[in-house]
């Protein structure tokens, strides 16, 4: 069952935190466990410690819906979670001990020989609480409330622990696979960022160039840090942007562009992850740089957690005025308290 986005938390529903991890269906049949992703991928091989945890903390035959997450300190860490998907068994075994995952459960779809999907959510939740009454970390039961005021507090407070927002569910609703029967309310913010370069789209040709993404940066002192990309454009708009940027691509030779000397920064731009050699070769720097306004949900370190959404150009702003200081500072929150590991 999927969720549709909404700007405000609707009244009269059940509310849960929105976890930032890998959606996961857990199928357990006695000693057999499968962890299945939203797109049908078997995650069991990548999370052997979670297979063991499911065997120790869930009913012998059940189907659970939830989220795989990795906790670093007092925050969720999606970057570390993504690193868990690795082809080498030796690396998988190492990461299962150095960055172990947790499973946050929020629905029970089957128990023994009975499908529960047609039952109202309120009843499924009660059965889930009973099924996990003796479970221990790293298997967790997500918090729930029917109090809109509490949900509004969660929406603000839980972001400090790395959560995405709030999910609202009909109390009497059945489980509807493939349908957007839940509501997700995520944080939405705006920032003015430097457009320092672009990449062409995979379908771009010399005859019809298409822009793939805008390369975005923010200043920290004199350093322009890479913070992410804006990439969601209709094809006609991609053609317009490519025509706009091709004449201002940075020429070869000495330049004032802050990323023109990236090789002096360990072969990468400031703020960029190390695995970017292919992206580096495909990036075209532009000069003079521009400023645009983008929408974003939240930051992961010094980068946008998801692709930023282009809003509009800001010709009234100078690039060096676009700094990290404009970003909202989220107060930290005790993740262990959300997971129920502390009183």
C-alpha positions as CSV (number, residue, x, y, z in Angstrom):
1,X,0.0,0.0,0.0
2,X,1.4,3.4,-1.1
3,X,0.9,7.0,0.1
4,X,-0.1,10.2,-1.7
5,X,1.5,13.5,-0.8
6,X,-0.5,16.2,0.9
7,X,0.6,19.7,2.2
8,X,-1.2,19.5,5.6
9,X,-1.9,16.8,8.2
10,X,-5.6,15.8,7.7
11,X,-7.8,15.5,10.8
12,X,-9.6,12.4,12.0
13,X,-7.0,9.7,11.1
14,X,-4.3,7.7,12.8
15,X,-0.8,9.2,12.6
16,X,2.7,7.6,12.5
17,X,6.2,9.0,12.0
18,X,7.4,8.7,8.4
19,X,10.7,6.8,8.5
20,X,13.5,7.5,6.1
21,X,14.8,4.1,5.0
22,X,14.0,1.1,2.7
23,X,10.4,0.1,2.6
24,X,10.3,-3.6,3.4
25,X,7.8,-6.5,3.5
26,X,8.8,-9.3,5.8
27,X,7.7,-12.8,5.0
28,X,8.3,-15.3,7.7
29,X,7.4,-19.0,7.4
30,X,9.0,-20.7,10.4
31,X,12.7,-20.8,9.7
32,X,12.4,-19.1,6.3
33,X,12.6,-15.3,6.1
34,X,12.4,-13.0,3.1
35,X,12.9,-9.2,3.2
36,X,11.3,-7.8,0.0
37,X,11.7,-4.2,-1.2
38,X,9.0,-2.1,-2.7
39,X,10.1,-3.0,-6.2
40,X,10.2,-6.7,-5.4
41,X,13.9,-7.0,-4.7
42,X,15.1,-9.6,-2.1
43,X,17.0,-7.7,0.5
44,X,17.6,-10.7,2.8
45,X,21.1,-11.4,1.5
46,X,22.2,-7.8,2.3
47,X,20.8,-7.8,5.8
48,X,21.7,-11.1,7.4
49,X,21.5,-9.6,10.9
50,X,17.9,-8.6,10.3
51,X,17.0,-12.1,9.2
52,X,18.3,-13.4,12.5
53,X,16.4,-10.6,14.4
54,X,13.1,-11.5,12.6
55,X,13.5,-15.1,13.6
56,X,14.1,-14.1,17.2
57,X,11.3,-11.4,17.5
58,X,8.3,-12.2,15.3
59,X,5.6,-14.9,15.2
60,X,6.6,-18.1,13.4
61,X,4.3,-17.4,10.4
62,X,3.5,-13.8,9.5
63,X,3.8,-11.0,7.0
64,X,4.8,-7.6,8.2
65,X,5.1,-4.2,6.6
66,X,7.7,-1.7,7.7
67,X,11.0,0.1,7.1
68,X,14.6,-0.9,7.3
69,X,16.7,1.9,8.8
70,X,20.3,2.5,10.0
71,X,20.9,4.5,13.1
72,X,24.1,6.5,13.5
73,X,24.3,8.2,16.9
74,X,20.9,9.8,17.5
75,X,19.9,10.1,13.9
76,X,18.7,7.9,11.0
77,X,21.5,7.6,8.4
78,X,20.2,6.9,4.9
79,X,23.7,7.1,3.4
80,X,25.0,4.3,5.6
81,X,21.8,2.3,4.8
82,X,22.5,2.7,1.0
83,X,26.0,1.3,1.5
84,X,24.5,-1.9,2.8
85,X,23.5,-2.9,-0.8
86,X,26.9,-4.4,-1.9
87,X,27.8,-7.3,-4.2
88,X,30.6,-8.7,-2.2
89,X,29.7,-11.2,0.6
90,X,32.7,-10.2,2.6
91,X,31.6,-6.6,2.6
92,X,28.0,-7.6,3.5
93,X,29.2,-9.6,6.5
94,X,31.4,-6.7,7.7
95,X,28.7,-4.1,7.3
96,X,26.1,-6.3,9.1
97,X,28.3,-5.8,12.2
98,X,29.7,-2.3,11.8
99,X,26.4,-0.6,10.6
100,X,23.6,-3.0,11.5
101,X,20.1,-2.2,10.4
102,X,16.9,-1.9,12.4
103,X,13.3,-2.8,11.4
104,X,10.5,-0.5,12.3
105,X,7.1,-2.3,11.8
106,X,3.8,-0.6,11.3
107,X,1.4,-3.2,9.8
108,X,0.6,-6.9,10.1
109,X,-0.8,-8.3,6.8
110,X,-1.0,-12.1,7.6
111,X,-0.7,-14.2,10.7
112,X,-0.5,-18.0,10.6
113,X,-2.9,-19.0,7.8
114,X,-5.1,-15.9,7.9
115,X,-4.8,-12.8,5.7
116,X,-5.5,-9.7,7.6
117,X,-5.6,-7.2,4.7
118,X,-9.4,-6.8,4.7
119,X,-9.5,-6.0,8.4
120,X,-9.7,-2.3,9.4
121,X,-6.4,-0.7,10.2
122,X,-7.4,-0.3,13.8
123,X,-7.8,-4.0,14.2
124,X,-4.6,-4.8,12.3
125,X,-2.7,-2.4,14.6
126,X,-4.0,-4.2,17.7
127,X,-2.9,-7.5,16.3
128,X,0.5,-6.1,15.4
129,X,1.0,-4.8,19.0
130,X,0.1,-8.3,20.3
131,X,2.4,-10.0,17.8
132,X,5.4,-7.8,18.8
133,X,4.7,-7.5,22.5
134,X,7.9,-9.4,23.4
135,X,10.1,-8.1,20.6
136,X,13.4,-6.5,21.3
137,X,15.6,-4.2,19.3
138,X,16.5,-4.1,16.4
139,X,12.8,-5.0,15.7
140,X,10.6,-2.0,16.7
141,X,6.9,-1.1,16.7
142,X,6.3,2.4,15.3
143,X,4.6,4.9,17.5
144,X,1.0,5.8,16.7
145,X,-1.5,8.5,17.8
146,X,-5.0,9.6,16.9
147,X,-4.4,13.1,18.4
148,X,-3.8,15.7,15.7
149,X,-2.0,18.0,18.1
150,X,0.5,15.2,18.9
151,X,1.0,14.5,15.2
152,X,1.7,18.2,14.6
153,X,4.3,18.1,17.4
154,X,5.9,15.0,15.8
155,X,6.1,16.6,12.4
156,X,8.2,19.4,13.9
157,X,10.2,17.5,16.5
158,X,11.0,14.2,14.9
159,X,12.9,15.8,12.0
160,X,15.8,16.4,14.4
161,X,16.2,12.6,14.4
162,X,16.2,12.3,10.6
163,X,12.6,11.3,10.0
164,X,10.8,12.5,6.9
165,X,7.5,13.7,8.3
166,X,4.2,12.1,9.2
167,X,2.0,9.4,7.6
168,X,-1.8,9.5,8.1
169,X,-4.0,6.4,7.8
170,X,-7.7,5.8,7.8
171,X,-8.6,4.0,11.1
172,X,-11.2,1.8,9.3
173,X,-9.3,1.3,6.1
174,X,-8.3,-2.1,4.7
175,X,-4.8,-2.8,3.4
176,X,-4.9,-2.0,-0.3
177,X,-1.8,-3.2,-2.2
178,X,-0.7,-0.9,-5.0
179,X,-3.2,1.9,-4.1
180,X,-2.2,5.3,-2.6
181,X,-4.5,4.8,0.4
182,X,-2.3,6.5,2.9
183,X,-1.3,10.2,3.2
184,X,2.3,11.4,3.6
185,X,3.1,14.9,4.8
186,X,6.7,15.8,4.3
187,X,8.8,18.8,5.1
188,X,9.0,21.4,2.4
189,X,11.5,24.3,2.3
190,X,13.1,26.6,-0.2
191,X,16.6,27.9,-0.7
192,X,18.5,30.1,-3.1
193,X,21.4,28.1,-4.6
194,X,24.2,28.7,-7.0
195,X,23.8,27.0,-10.4
196,X,27.5,26.3,-11.2
197,X,27.2,23.7,-13.9
198,X,24.9,21.2,-15.7
199,X,24.9,17.7,-17.2
200,X,23.3,16.7,-20.4
201,X,20.4,14.2,-20.5
202,X,21.1,10.6,-21.5
203,X,18.8,11.2,-24.5
204,X,20.6,14.3,-25.6
205,X,22.1,14.4,-29.1
206,X,24.3,17.0,-30.9
207,X,21.3,17.7,-33.1
208,X,18.9,18.2,-30.2
209,X,20.7,18.8,-26.9
210,X,18.7,18.2,-23.7
211,X,19.7,19.3,-20.2
212,X,19.7,16.5,-17.7
213,X,20.4,18.3,-14.4
214,X,21.5,21.5,-12.9
215,X,24.5,21.2,-10.6
216,X,23.9,23.2,-7.4
217,X,26.2,24.7,-4.8
218,X,26.2,26.7,-1.6
219,X,29.0,28.8,-0.2
220,X,30.8,28.1,3.1
221,X,33.3,31.0,3.4
222,X,35.2,31.0,0.1
223,X,34.4,27.4,-0.8
224,X,31.5,26.5,-3.0
225,X,30.2,23.2,-1.8
226,X,28.2,20.8,-4.1
227,X,24.8,20.3,-2.5
228,X,22.9,18.3,-5.1
229,X,21.0,18.6,-8.4
230,X,17.7,19.8,-9.8
231,X,16.6,17.4,-12.5
232,X,12.8,17.2,-12.9
233,X,12.0,19.0,-16.2
234,X,9.6,18.3,-19.1
235,X,11.5,17.5,-22.3
236,X,10.6,20.8,-24.0
237,X,12.0,22.6,-21.0
238,X,15.2,20.5,-21.1
239,X,15.7,21.6,-24.7
240,X,15.2,25.3,-23.7
241,X,17.7,25.0,-20.8
242,X,20.3,23.3,-23.0
243,X,20.1,26.0,-25.5
244,X,20.4,28.6,-22.7
245,X,23.5,27.0,-21.2
246,X,25.5,25.7,-24.1
247,X,26.8,29.3,-25.0
248,X,28.0,29.9,-21.4
249,X,29.9,26.6,-20.9
250,X,33.2,27.3,-19.2
251,X,36.0,27.5,-21.8
252,X,39.3,25.7,-21.4
253,X,42.1,27.4,-19.6
254,X,42.4,29.6,-16.4
255,X,39.1,30.6,-14.9
256,X,37.5,32.3,-11.9
257,X,35.0,29.5,-11.5
258,X,35.3,28.0,-8.0
259,X,35.1,24.4,-9.3
260,X,37.6,24.9,-12.2
261,X,40.4,23.8,-9.9
262,X,38.6,20.8,-8.4
263,X,41.6,18.5,-9.0
264,X,43.3,20.4,-6.1
265,X,40.5,19.2,-3.8
266,X,41.3,15.4,-3.9
267,X,39.9,15.1,-7.4
268,X,36.4,16.3,-6.5
269,X,34.4,19.4,-5.7
270,X,34.1,20.5,-2.1
271,X,31.1,18.7,-0.6
272,X,31.1,16.0,-3.3
273,X,31.2,12.3,-2.5
274,X,34.4,10.5,-3.7
275,X,32.6,8.2,-6.2
276,X,32.1,10.8,-8.9
277,X,34.7,10.4,-11.6
278,X,32.1,9.6,-14.3
279,X,29.9,12.5,-13.3
280,X,32.9,14.8,-13.2
281,X,33.7,14.0,-16.9
282,X,30.1,14.7,-17.9
283,X,29.7,17.9,-16.1
284,X,29.8,21.3,-17.9
285,X,30.8,24.2,-15.7
286,X,29.1,27.6,-16.6
287,X,30.4,31.1,-16.2
288,X,29.1,33.4,-15.0
289,X,27.3,31.3,-12.5
290,X,23.6,31.9,-11.9
291,X,21.2,31.7,-8.9
292,X,17.9,29.9,-8.7
293,X,15.4,29.1,-6.0
294,X,14.8,25.4,-5.3
295,X,12.4,23.5,-3.1
296,X,13.8,20.7,-0.9
297,X,12.7,18.5,2.0
298,X,15.7,18.2,4.2
299,X,19.4,18.0,4.3
300,X,21.6,15.0,4.8
301,X,24.9,16.5,6.1
302,X,25.7,19.2,3.6
303,X,23.6,17.8,0.7
304,X,20.0,17.8,-0.2
305,X,18.6,14.4,0.7
306,X,16.5,14.2,-2.5
307,X,16.6,15.8,-5.9
308,X,15.8,19.5,-5.4
309,X,12.9,21.0,-7.3
310,X,13.6,24.0,-9.5
311,X,11.3,27.0,-8.7
312,X,12.5,30.1,-10.5
313,X,15.6,32.1,-11.4
314,X,16.8,34.7,-9.0
315,X,18.7,37.4,-11.1
316,X,18.5,39.7,-8.1
317,X,20.9,37.5,-6.1
318,X,24.7,37.3,-6.3
319,X,26.1,33.7,-6.2
320,X,28.4,34.5,-3.2
321,X,25.3,35.5,-1.2
322,X,24.0,31.9,-1.3
323,X,25.3,30.3,1.9
324,X,24.4,27.6,4.3
325,X,23.2,30.1,6.8
326,X,19.9,30.5,5.0
327,X,19.0,26.8,5.7
328,X,16.8,26.0,8.7
329,X,18.5,24.5,11.6
330,X,16.6,21.5,12.9
331,X,16.8,20.8,16.6
332,X,18.0,17.3,17.5
333,X,15.6,14.8,19.0
334,X,16.2,11.6,20.9
335,X,15.7,8.8,18.3
336,X,15.8,6.1,21.0
337,X,12.7,7.7,22.6
338,X,10.9,7.5,19.3
339,X,11.8,3.8,18.9
340,X,10.7,3.1,22.4
341,X,14.1,2.1,23.7
342,X,14.0,4.6,26.6
343,X,11.2,5.5,29.0
